Amino acid sequence: MWTMNAMKKNYFCELKVSSMADYTSKSTRKKILFIVNPISGTRGKESILHTINKTIDNETLDPEILFTRKKGDARQIITEKIAEGYKYFVAVGGDGTVNEVGSAIVNTECAMGIIPFGSGNGLARHLKIPLDAAKAIQVINKLKIEAIDYGIVNGLPFFCTCGVGFDAHIGYRFAKEKGRGFFNYVKVALMDFFRYKPKKYKVKIDDTQKMKVRAFLITCANASQYGNNAYIAPNADIQDGLLDIAIMSPINLLQAPAIGAMLFTRTIDKSTVLQTGKAHKVVIKRKREDVVHFDGEPIIMDRKIKISVINKGLKVIVP
């Protein structure tokens, strides 16, 4: 279920021993589990053990580190560790790792920390958590905790964004690529832009507003961005108990560069091709089952998609 190679396992043992301050009782320190996804993003994770050992506050925290092998590992081990008294869990990876860790502790007294190591790091960027690992650990040392909202799409939690359309399609294609990182994502997006056909949707917002749209994409945002500072919902408030809804009309090749620039300058909400609003819940219907993305992870879902928000249901460690 969980693995570390011989080098990592030995280093892990050294980390546990070196973190034992002679003047601090182990029983008085708070147990904290670092969950490392070794394949997220483009950066290697070999140095993270040394960085944690060097930067962690040994007087107040008692760290343990585990490496995942596959999806689902984090949820299983967190369940076991909660029974052992752990209350702090740190996702070391990208938004997919954050989603798996966060999903396991929603609506509990546990809190999640983040060391960003992914391709996009959307939630970390929204929360202004440093991308530098040592600085992110310094944030964790202070254990400043706030409660944030999270969304649910057909029963699955998400913390940044979820949606249908072009971004979901690209997420599905990107997941099949060998290369990771922002530039590989852009390459896939450019290749598929010319052949992607916008789809028709029926959208119901808060049981009060119904519309039929032909859209390039529909995004329900809890946080402000997809990742990499691409802001699809620049004004999103992660604690207001509302989702920011963005419906983008079909766009052509001439419009695409300006739309891309507006995403990265936090001005996309000013675009004439984007309808925006806020809602507690959204229902999207399409002709057939198709891909949906949530926190960058693509998944095939039914033709009917139910999306809602839970106000302040996840505790996170923030700067």
C-alpha positions in Angstrom: 0.0 0.0 0.0 2.8 2.4 1.0 6.4 2.2 -0.1 9.8 3.8 0.3 12.9 2.5 -1.3 15.8 1.4 0.9 17.4 4.8 0.8 14.2 6.6 1.6 13.3 4.2 4.4 16.7 4.7 6.1 16.5 8.4 5.7 13.0 8.3 7.2 14.3 6.5 10.3 17.0 9.1 10.6 14.4 11.8 10.3 12.4 10.4 13.2 15.4 10.1 15.4 16.8 13.5 14.6 13.5 15.2 15.3 13.6 14.0 18.9 14.5 17.0 20.9 16.1 16.0 24.2 14.2 18.6 26.1 10.8 18.0 24.6 8.7 15.0 25.5 7.5 13.1 22.4 4.0 12.8 24.0 3.6 16.6 24.1 4.4 17.2 20.4 1.6 17.1 17.8 1.7 14.2 15.4 1.8 15.4 11.8 1.9 13.1 8.7 3.5 14.3 5.4 2.0 12.4 2.5 4.2 12.6 -0.6 3.1 11.9 -4.1 6.3 10.9 -5.8 5.0 11.4 -9.4 3.2 14.8 -9.1 4.5 17.7 -11.1 7.9 17.9 -12.7 10.2 18.3 -9.6 11.9 15.3 -7.9 10.9 14.6 -4.3 14.2 13.2 -3.1 15.1 16.3 -1.3 11.9 16.7 0.7 13.0 14.4 3.5 16.1 16.6 4.1 14.0 19.8 3.8 11.5 18.6 6.4 14.2 17.4 8.7 16.0 20.7 8.5 13.0 23.0 8.7 10.3 21.4 10.8 9.7 22.7 14.3 10.8 19.8 16.4 9.7 21.3 19.7 6.0 21.2 18.8 5.7 18.8 15.9 6.4 15.0 15.6 6.6 14.3 11.9 6.1 11.1 9.9 6.5 10.8 6.1 4.9 8.3 3.8 5.1 8.0 0.0 2.1 6.9 -2.0 2.1 4.3 -4.7 -1.3 4.8 -6.3 -4.5 6.8 -6.0 -6.5 5.9 -2.9 -3.4 5.3 -0.7 -3.7 8.7 1.0 -7.4 8.2 2.1 -6.7 4.8 3.5 -3.7 5.7 5.5 -5.3 8.9 6.8 -8.2 6.9 8.2 -5.8 4.7 10.0 -3.7 7.6 11.3 -6.8 9.5 12.6 -7.5 6.5 14.8 -3.9 6.8 16.2 -4.5 10.4 17.2 -3.1 12.3 14.2 -4.8 15.6 13.5 -2.5 17.2 10.9 -1.9 15.9 7.4 0.3 17.6 4.8 -0.2 17.0 1.1 3.1 17.0 -0.7 2.2 17.2 -4.3 -0.2 18.9 -6.7 -3.9 19.6 -6.6 -4.7 15.9 -7.1 -2.8 15.0 -4.0 -4.4 17.9 -2.1 -7.8 16.7 -3.2 -7.2 13.2 -2.0 -5.9 14.4 1.4 -8.5 17.0 1.8 -11.3 14.6 0.8 -10.3 12.3 3.7 -10.6 14.9 6.4 -13.6 17.1 5.4 -16.0 17.8 8.2 -13.5 16.6 10.9 -11.3 18.4 13.4 -8.3 17.5 11.4 -6.4 20.1 9.4 -4.5 19.9 6.1 -1.2 21.5 5.2 0.2 21.9 1.7 3.7 21.7 0.3 3.1 22.5 -3.4 4.9 20.1 -5.8 2.4 19.9 -8.6 2.0 21.3 -12.1 -0.6 23.9 -11.2 -0.9 24.2 -7.4 -4.2 26.0 -7.7 -5.3 25.8 -4.0 -1.9 26.6 -2.7 -1.6 29.7 -4.9 -5.1 30.9 -3.9 -4.2 30.5 -0.2 -0.8 32.2 -0.8 1.1 29.2 0.4 4.8 29.6 -0.7 5.8 27.3 -3.6 9.2 26.9 -2.0 9.2 23.8 0.2 11.1 25.2 3.1 9.0 28.3 3.3 5.8 26.1 3.0 7.1 24.1 6.0 7.6 27.3 8.0 3.9 28.1 7.4 3.1 24.6 8.7 5.2 25.2 11.8 3.0 28.0 12.9 -0.2 25.9 12.7 -2.4 28.8 11.8 -5.7 27.2 10.9 -8.7 28.5 8.9 -11.8 26.8 7.7 -12.6 27.0 3.9 -15.4 25.9 1.7 -15.3 22.9 -0.5 -17.5 21.8 -3.5 -19.1 18.5 -4.3 -19.6 17.2 -7.8 -21.8 14.1 -8.0 -20.7 13.1 -4.6 -16.9 13.8 -5.0 -15.3 16.7 -3.1 -13.3 19.4 -4.9 -11.4 22.4 -3.5 -10.4 24.5 -6.5 -12.6 24.1 -9.6 -14.8 21.6 -11.4 -16.4 21.8 -14.8 -17.2 20.6 -18.2 -16.2 21.5 -21.7 -12.8 22.4 -23.2 -10.9 22.4 -19.9 -12.3 19.0 -18.9 -11.4 17.7 -22.4 -7.9 18.9 -22.1 -7.5 17.5 -18.6 -8.6 14.1 -20.0 -6.1 14.3 -22.8 -3.3 15.7 -20.6 -3.7 12.8 -18.2 -2.8 10.4 -21.0 0.4 12.3 -21.8 3.8 11.1 -20.5 5.1 14.6 -20.0 3.9 16.8 -17.1 4.2 20.5 -16.4 2.6 23.7 -17.7 4.2 23.8 -21.1 3.1 20.2 -21.9 -0.4 21.2 -20.9 -0.3 24.3 -23.2 0.9 22.1 -26.1 -2.1 19.7 -25.7 -4.5 22.7 -25.4 -3.2 24.2 -28.6 -3.3 21.0 -30.5 -7.0 20.3 -29.5 -8.3 23.9 -29.7 -8.9 23.7 -33.5 -10.8 20.4 -33.4 -12.8 20.9 -30.2 -16.5 21.5 -30.8 -18.5 23.4 -28.1 -21.4 21.5 -26.6 -25.0 22.3 -25.7 -26.0 22.2 -22.0 -29.0 22.8 -19.8 -28.0 24.7 -16.6 -30.1 25.2 -13.5 -28.8 27.5 -10.8 -30.2 27.4 -7.3 -33.5 26.0 -8.5 -34.4 29.6 -9.6 -32.7 30.2 -12.9 -32.7 27.8 -15.9 -30.9 28.3 -19.2 -29.9 26.5 -22.3 -26.4 27.3 -23.6 -23.9 26.3 -26.2 -20.7 26.7 -24.3 -16.9 26.4 -24.8 -16.7 25.5 -21.1 -18.6 25.8 -17.8 -16.6 26.1 -14.6 -17.8 26.1 -11.0 -15.1 27.6 -8.9 -14.5 27.4 -5.2 -11.1 29.0 -5.5 -10.1 31.7 -7.9 -7.9 29.7 -10.3 -7.2 26.5 -12.2 -3.5 26.7 -11.2 -0.4 28.3 -12.6 -2.2 31.7 -11.9 -4.8 31.1 -14.6 -7.7 32.9 -12.9 -11.1 31.7 -14.2 -12.9 33.3 -11.2 -10.8 36.2 -10.0 -13.3 37.3 -7.3 -13.9 33.9 -5.8 -14.1 33.9 -2.0 -13.2 30.5 -0.6 -15.1 31.2 2.6 -18.4 32.7 1.4 -20.4 29.5 1.0 -20.9 30.2 -2.7 -19.5 28.8 -5.9 -18.4 31.2 -8.7 -20.0 30.2 -12.0 -18.3 30.9 -15.3 -19.9 30.1 -18.6 -17.7 30.8 -21.6 -19.4 31.1 -25.0 -17.7 29.5 -28.1 -14.6 31.4 -29.1 -12.6 31.6 -32.3 -8.9 31.6 -33.1 -8.7 35.4 -33.1 -10.3 35.7 -29.7 -8.2 33.0 -28.1 -5.0 35.0 -27.4 -6.9 37.8 -25.7 -8.9 35.2 -23.6 -5.6 33.5 -22.6 -4.1 36.9 -21.6 -7.1 37.8 -19.5 -6.9 34.5 -17.6 -3.4 35.3 -16.5 -4.1 39.0 -15.7 -7.1 38.3 -13.5 -9.4 40.1 -15.9 -11.3 37.3 -17.5 -14.5 38.4 -15.7 -14.5 41.5 -17.9 -14.6 39.4 -21.1 -17.8 39.7 -23.2 -17.6 35.9 -23.9 -18.0 35.0 -20.2 -21.2 34.9 -18.2 -20.5 34.9 -14.4 -22.5 34.6 -11.2 -22.6 33.0 -7.8 -24.6 30.0 -6.6 -25.1 27.5 -3.8 -25.8 24.7 -6.2 -25.8 24.0 -9.9 -27.2 21.3 -12.1 -25.8 20.7 -15.6 -27.3 18.4 -18.1 -25.8 17.3 -21.4 -26.7 14.8 -24.2 -24.6 12.0 -22.9 -22.1 11.0 -20.3 -18.8 12.7 -20.8 -15.7 14.0 -19.0 -15.8 16.3 -16.0 -12.7 17.8 -14.3 -12.4 18.4 -10.6 -9.2 19.9 -9.2 -7.5 19.0 -12.5 -8.5 15.4 -12.4 -10.6 14.2 -15.3 -13.3 11.6 -14.8 -16.2 10.3 -16.9 -19.6 11.2 -15.3 -23.3 10.8 -16.1 -25.0 13.2 -18.4 -26.5 14.9 -15.3 -24.0 16.7 -13.0 -25.0 18.0 -9.6 -22.6 20.5 -8.0 -22.9 22.1 -4.6 -20.8 23.8 -1.9 -20.2 23.1 1.8 -19.4 26.2 3.8 -16.2 26.0 5.8 -16.1 22.2 5.8 -12.3 21.8 5.6 -9.6 23.1 8.0 -6.4 24.2 6.3 -3.0 25.5 7.6 -2.5 28.9 6.1 0.1 31.7 6.2 
